[in-house]
Structures are given as structure tokens and as C-alpha cells.
Amino acid sequence: MTYHVMTLFPEMMDACLNESIIGRAVKAGHISLDLVNIREFADPGRKGRIDDYPFGGGAGMVMQAGPIDRAYESIRRGLDHDVRVIYVTPQGRVFDQAMAKELASEEDLVFLCGHYEGVDERILEKIVTDNVSIGDYVLTGGELPAMVMIDAISRNVPGVLTNAESGTEESFSDGLLEYPQYTRPADYQGMKVPEILLSGDHAKVAAWRREQSLMRTRQRRPDLLDKQKKACK
């Protein structure tokens, strides 16, 4: 999997995505990052400026189509197949675990990180295949949402997680929230680990965890259970 990210702040993304599990996956060659600085494709004489005033007036600036188009073409020249282009926007489909798994099957993904008051609509119409949001709120730019999605997607890419089970028993992996977890000591300031987890009975432990997942989902995210019911109809 290669992530091609069109951004105004490649240093920001490079610092975050080369740490922890994702950084280890990059070093191992399971995923790779191609950070494309849109400023390098600014119109001649504009000294890296890639924004301008909006037609029709209004506050703020709008990212121009030309620099983004040229940045995208620099990516396309290195590919011999069609590629999905994700525009990070609060107007898009809300990102979830199902989408993370779906996107993990792609060989390449292109992310476009917007800024200012937005991006010229014409380039969105020309290159974007997927409008995606990480939630109903507004952020300063698209870099943080792109990093969130890259992290979640990468966990589903073969070889990224060292423990084959670590990605299958977490929240949302089966549509439910994860069960509570405990480690040593068994008694911490009078708060004890549930006895069932110390029993060594794997079948009973599995049943307890399933029950806890259902209970926690019902209490904290009942909408997930409603979604499952609708999917079964």
C-alpha cells in the first residue's frame, strides 16, 4: 500500500506517520508514504502561493485548481492503474471501520488535504473519487483527518500488525465496542480483576468478553446495535 498525500504541510505528516506502529510498517516496507507538497506546483512567479480570492466575494481564500492538478499529475505519472482520490471534507461520507477495511485492499490511495475556505470545485470534480469526513466538525486543514484515516486503514494492511489477532478483537471489528481489558497486578488498590479472567477457561472467558462487548455497546453506543439490526433486515 502506498499513500500519496497532497498537502501544504508535508513535515507535519512526516513527523507523525513515521512513529509507532505506522512508522514500523513503513520501515518494514508494508506501507509507504509519498508526501507531495502542493506549494511546489504553484503558478510561476507566485513564490509558493496556491490560493486566491473567491469569485463572488466572501471571507477567506480558496485553494487554486492548477497547483493541485499539477501535483496530482506528478503522482499519476508514476502509476499504471486507476487510483482512488480521497478529498478530506466534512461534506463527505463519514469514515468508519468498514471503509477502513475496504480501502486497505487498494494498492495506492491519494489524499487531498484542503485548507483555507476550501478548494476550487473544478479540481474536485475532475480528480476526486471519494469525499470522506471523520466527523461533523470543522478542522483547520485536512492533514489530521488524513492521518487518522491512514492509521486506521494501515492496521488492516497485511503485515502491519505483528499479532494476527490484535486487529480482530478491537472496537468496531465486529460492529461492537471492545470488552474491558486488564493486566497485572490482579488487585490494584482494592480493585480486582474479574475472577473469570483468571480461571484459565478459554470458552468462559470468550463468552464473558462477548457479553461485556454487548453490554458496553448497549450502554455507550446503542446506535451501533440499531445499525446491525437494520443490516439484518
PEWO-V940116 format. One line per field, one symbol per residue. ss: DSSP state (@ for helix, = for strand, . for the rest). psi: psi as a letter, one per 20 degrees, with the letter a starting at -180 (. if undefined). burial: # if it has 24 or more other ideal C-beta (glycine too) atoms within 12 Angstrom, else .. Layout:
ss = ???
psi = ???
burial = ???
This chain:
ss = .======..@@@@@@@@..@@@@@@@@@...======@@@@.........===.......===.@@@@@@@@@@@@.......===========..@@@@@@@....=====......=.@@@@@@@..====.........@@@@@@@@@@@@................................==..==..@@@@...@@@@@@@@@@@@@@@@@@@.@@@@@@@@@@@.
psi = pppoooqimhhghghhikrbggghhghijhrqpnooohhikqqpiilipjrrqppirrqarppqgghgghgghhghhjqkrqqpoppoqiirpppahghggghiiqhqpppoorrcjaqphhhghghphpppqjrmrprhaigghghgggggghijppigphohihiikrpihkjrqqrqqqaqrhoolioqpphhijhjnhghggggggghggghghghmhhhhhggghhi.
burial = ##########..#..##...##..##...##########.##.......##..........###########..#.......#######..#..###.##..##.#.#########.###..##..##.#####......#################..##.....#..####.#####.................#..........##..###..#......#.........
